[in-house]
Amino acid sequence: MNQSLNQDALPTETGQLLDPPPTHHVPAPLRYLTRIVLIPMMALVTVFFGSLSLLCGLWDRSGRQQHLVARAWAAAMLGCALSRVRLVGKEKLKDYPVAVYASNHLSYMDTPALFAKLPFQFRILAKKGLWKVPFVGWYLNRSGQVPIDSHNSRSAISGLLRGVATLKAGMPLLVFPEGARSPNGHMQVANSGCAFMALRAGVPLVPLALIGTYELLPIHVYCLRPRPLKIIVGDPIPTEGMTTKDADALTARLYAEIEKMYYQHSEL
């Protein structure tokens, strides 16, 4: 490996430089299968379950039925992607029914993987722009998900406070602290918003590491490469006795936990 020529190489927790995973040279049959069969199937699945979720939203104000529809959508999306997900450390989820679940962000397939495998109802903190996407945005709006606009500080704070209210109402929250998909399969800088919400609500932070979704569908590469996926559940990080002044330190600890799990289990 010629590290001096690779400006995109990033260090792992051990300091070793790793090349970004390849995103090209996908076999032609796989490209055709994705574009002609799999992507159209995923679009139809999204329209069908999005419409079903809208119908449920006419009478289901709790969001429970809509969450079940979202789980069915996620399972169907993974089926279209020909990829199974294994949840490692599921037993750690039982002791903390209300928490901020924070995951690395690698691909558009992160959300289906998490919805399909996390065994409880939750809400997500997501970019406000997604609310403008047909069917997806309609579901997000009617099911009580939490929008956030990171480009506007006042709006961002308002979104975080809505997340705190969701937690205090007894609903777990799922967050991608990096805020955007990874451009090369490696971890990015994490924002402190998830720690802020956990501290304000007095709930723990639970680190999650997604494995394989970047290789399945990298950013800007619209070709699926089916493979087994994993979600690793880390040990919950308590917030008792801490204040929002500790948000940066708490975020650093969270990031280190996710990074450790990711590079231990990843194929990178």
N, C-alpha and C positions, 0 to 999 in steps of 0.2 A: 504494500500500500504506500503510495506516495503522498504523505500527509501534507507536504509543503505545497502541493499543487491543488489540493482540495480545500477550497475556502468554505465549503458547506459542511465539512466534517465537524462534529460536535463532541465534547467530552462526555463520558459517562461518569458515574459516581466515583469510579476508580481513577479518573483522569485520562483513561485511554481514549484516543480519538477514533471515531467510527464514521465510515462513509455513509452518506444518506442512501437508503435503499433504492434500487433501480426502479424507474417508473415507465420505462419504455421497453421495446423488444417483446411486446406481448404477442404470442402466437396468433396468426391470422384467424384460425378457426374460433379461438376464444373471443377475439374482437367481434367477429360476425355474430356469434352466439349472443354476446352481450347486447349488441345494438339491434339485432333483429328480433330476439326472443326475450331476453331477461329484462332489459330496461322497459320495453312496452308492458311486460307483465307487472313490473313494479309500479308503473304508472296506473294501470288498471286497479291494482290492489289498493293504492293510495286513494283513488277516486271512490272505490266501493266502500272502504272502511271509513273514509272521511264523511261520506254521505250518511252512513249508518250512525256515526258519532253525532252528526248534526241532528238526526232524528231523536237519538237518546237525550240530547240536550234540551229537547222541548219539554221534558218532564223530570229529568234527572239533574237537580241543582247541586247535588253532592259531588258530582263528577265521578262517582264510583263506576257506573255503567260505562261511561266514556273511557275510563281508564282500562276497563276490561276490553273494550273495542280496540284501544291503542295497543294492548298486549297482543291481541289477535293479529292486528296489522303488522306489528313487529315480527311475530313468528312467521307470517306469510312473506314478509320482505326477506327474512333470512332464508326461507325456503327457496325463494326466487334466486337468491345469491348462492345457493347450494352450499351454505356454510352453517355449521352447528356451533353453539356457544356453550362452554362449560363454566359454571360458577364455582370458584374455588374459595373456600372459607365462608360458606353460607351460614354456618353456625354462629358466626360473629354478628350477624344481623339481628338476632333474636333479642339481645339485651338492650338494644337502643332503638325502640320503635319510632322515636322522633329525633332526627339528626340532620345535619347537612352532609350529604353524600357528594364527595368531590372526586371527579375523574379526569384523567388526561383526555385530550381531544385530538383524534387522529383522522377522522373520516366522517362522511355522511352516514356511515353504517354504525357509528357509535350509539346513536339514539335508539335504533331498532334493537341492538344487542342489549342495552340496558333495560329497555321496556320489556323485552321478552323474558329476561332472567331475574330481575329483582322481584322478590316474591311479596311485594306490598304495594299499596297505592302511594303515590308521591306526586309532587308537582315539580316542574322544571323552571329554572331561571334561564331565559333564552333571549337572543338578540331580538329587538323590537321589529326589525325588518322582516322576520319570519311571519309576523302577523299579517303581512300583505300577500303571502303566498296562498293561492286558492287551495281549499280543502285543508291544507296543513294549518294555515292561519285561522281558519274558521274553527278547527278543533281546538287550537291553543286558546282562542278567545272564549269559547263556550265552556271549556273544561277547567277554567280557573288557573291556567299557567301564568307565570310571572314574567312580563316583558321588561327588558332593561336596555337603555340607550347609552352605550359607553362613550358616544361622541359628545354627549351633553352632561356636564357634571351634575347639574341640578336634577336632571331626569334620571341619571344613574343612581343618585342617592335615594330618589323616590322609589326606584325599582328595588333597591336593597331593603328599604323599609317595608315594602310590600312583602318581600321575602321573609322578613322578620315576623310580620303579622301572620303569614302562612304557618310558620313554625310554631308560634305561640298558640295558634288555633289547633295544634296537634297533628299537622300534616308534614311529613318529611319533605325535604327539598333536595333536588339533584342539580348540581352545578358543574360546569366546566371552567375551572379557575383560569385556564390559559386564554379563554375568550374566543379562540379561533382554532381551526384545524391546523395541525402541524404541516409545514411545507415540505418536510423531509423525513418524517417518521420519528424525530427526536423530540424530547421534551422542550417546551418553551417556558418563558417566564410566567409565573402564576400571579394573578391579581389577588389583592387581599380582601375582596368583597365577600367571599365565602366565609372567611374567618370573622369578619365584622358581623355578619348575620348570625353565626353560631354564638358569638360572644354576647350580642344583644339579646338573643333568645334564650341563652343559657342552656344550649344543647351541645353535644359533642360533634366533632368533625370525624367523618369516616372516610379514609382514603380508599379509592378504587383505582385499579390499573387495568386498562383495556389492552388486550394483546391480540394482534393480528388484523385489526380493522384497517390499519394503514396499508398493509400489503394487499388486503382484499379490494380496497377502493381508495387509492391515493388521491390527494387533492389535484384537481385539474386533469386527471386521467380517467376518462369515463369508460373504463373497461374493467369488469369484475374478474378477479382472480380468486376463485373459491378456495377456501382453506378453513381448518378448524380455528375457532376463536375462543378466547378465555377472558373472564373477568375475575381479577384477584381482589379479594376483600382484605383490607389491612386492619390492624388493631385500631379501635376508636381512640381518638385523641380528646381527652376531657377538657372542658373550659372552666370548670369550677375555680373560683377565686381569681379569675382573670378579668380584665377590662378591655375595652376597645383599644386602649393604648398598646395592648399586647398583640394586636392584629398582625403586624408585620412578622413578629417572631413566630406566631402560630402558623402563619402562611408558609414561612420557611421550613418549619417542621413538617407540615403537611406535604409540601413539595418534595422534601427529602424522602418521605415515606413512599409516595407514589413513584418517584424516580427509582428508588431501590427495587421495588416490586417489578416495575416495568422492565428494567434492564436485566434483572434476574431471570425473568420468564420469557423475555422477547427473543425473537429469532435474529434480531439485529446483531 
